[in-house]
């Protein structure tokens, strides 16, 4: 089996990217990076594209990482460096429900994987968050599909279409025996 040390995770908002990234990172002893945390400064102030390009390129030049989220401007570069691409391609209804649930669950707090100082409030933000999920799902799916279709030959592409598939995939992943990394299921 091949040891995977650089994992990129793509998918729409509330598809489970952060959840899966944290668990894969813990299992394989890999550092985890969240695009939302990289993209946003406190108070939901977005970094400039050049800042985010520089930050993501610095991360994917390292020997080990799990990097979840979009910023498709450097997606093909990330795919060239990654050992595995995991695409969470869940249905819109599931993503909308998850977005509402996590907005409620983390209301008044910074949710895991979110930028420092970026607090959402259920009553104020739930409609906007669900609207974003609904309006951006096609965009995220098209970008992930484009990156997967152009994947270099060395890149393992894994498309998961349900939470159940994601959980089963995670259960089947093993820590690499020789240091940081993962052994992915066949």
N, C-alpha and C positions, 0 to 999 in steps of 0.2 A: 504494500500500500504506500501511497505517496503522502508525505507529511505536508500539511497545508499550514503556512505561517502568515499569509496575507489574505484576508477575507474581506470582500466588499459585499455589502447588503443593500439592495435597492428595493423600492416598493413605494406605494402611495402612503399618504398620511394615515396614521393609526393602523398600519398593516402588521405591526409587531416587530419592526426593525430594531428598535432599542432593546426590547425584551430579548430577542434572539441574540443580538450582539453581546449583551451583558453575560448571557449564559454561555455562549461559545467562548468568549474571552476568559471567563472563569475556568471553564473546563480545560482549555488549552494553554492557560497561562499567558495569554496574549493581551497586550494593551488595547483598550477599546476607545474609539473616538466617535462622537455623535455629531453629525453635520449640523443639527439644530444648535448644539452648544457652540460649535465653531462659527456658525453664521450670525448669531445674535449677540449683541452687546446688551448690558442691562437695560431693561425697559423696552425690549423688542426693537432696538436700533440695529438695523442690518449693516453688517460689514460691507465694504465696497467689494466689487468683484475681484479687483486685483489683490486685495488683502486675503480674500478667501481662496483664490487661486494659489497664492504663495503658501498659505497655511496647509492646504490639502496636498500640494506637491511635496512639501516638507515631510508630511506624515507618510505619504505613500512611497517616499524614497527610503524609508526605514526597512529593516529586515523583517519585522514582525508587527502586525496590526490587524484589528478588526475595525473597519470604517463603514459606518452605516449612514445612509441618507443620500440625497440627490447631489446637488451641485454638479450637474451634468456637464458643465463646461470643462471639467477635468476628468469626466467619467471614462473616456477612452484611454487616457493615460493611466488611470487607476487600474483599469482592466488589463492593461499591458503588464503592470507590475504584480497584480493579484495572482494568487494560486486558485482561488475559487470565487465565483460570483453566485450569491444566493439572491434570487428574485422572489420576493413575497408578493404574489399576484392574487390578492383576495378580492372577493366581491364587494361592490360598493355598499351594500346594506351592512355587511360586517364591519367595514371600515367606519361608516357613519355611526353605528352603535358604539364601537370602541372609542371613537373620538368623543362622543357625548359622555360615555362612562368615565374616561380618564379626565375629562374636564371637571366632572363632578368629583371624582376621587381626589384630585390634586388641587381643587379650588382653594385659592389663597396661598398656594405653595408653588415652588418650582418643581415641575415633574422631572423624574429621572430622564436624562438625555437632553434636557432643555437647556438653553443658555442661562447663565448665572443672572439672577435678578429679573428673569422673565416669568412673571406670575400671571396666571389666568384665573378668572373668577367665573364660576359656573353660570350664575344669573346673567352676568354681563356678556360673556364670551361664547356660550354654547352655540348659539345660532350662527355666529360668524365662523366658528371652528367647523361645524357640520357643513356649512356652505362652502368653505374652502375645500374640504374633503370631496364634496360632490363636484365642484367645478374643476378640480385639479386631477382627478383620478385618471382621465384619459391621457393627460399630459404625462403624468408619471409612468403610466403603462407604456406609452409610445416611446419614451426615452429609455426605459429599461429594456424594452424589446429591441430597440436600435442597438444598444450596447451589447446585449446578449447575441444578437445576430452577427455582429462584427467581432465577436470574441476571438482573441488569438487562439491558436490550436492548443496551447498549454493550459488554457483556462477551463476549469471545471465549472459548468453552468448548471445550477440546480434551481428549478422553478417549483415553488411550493404554492398551492392554490387554496389552502385552508389552514386554520389554526391546528387542526388535528395532524395534518401533514407536517407542519412545522415542529410540533411536539415530538412526533415520531422520529423526524430527522434528528432533532437534538438528542433524543435518547440513544440513537445509533452512533452518534459521534463519540470518539474516544480521544483521550489525551495522547499526544505523541510520546513514545517511550524515551526519546532522547532529547528532552528539553522542551522549550515552548513550541506549541503547534498542535494540530488536530489531525486525526485520521478520520476521514469522512466515509460514510457508508457507500458501498458500491451501488 
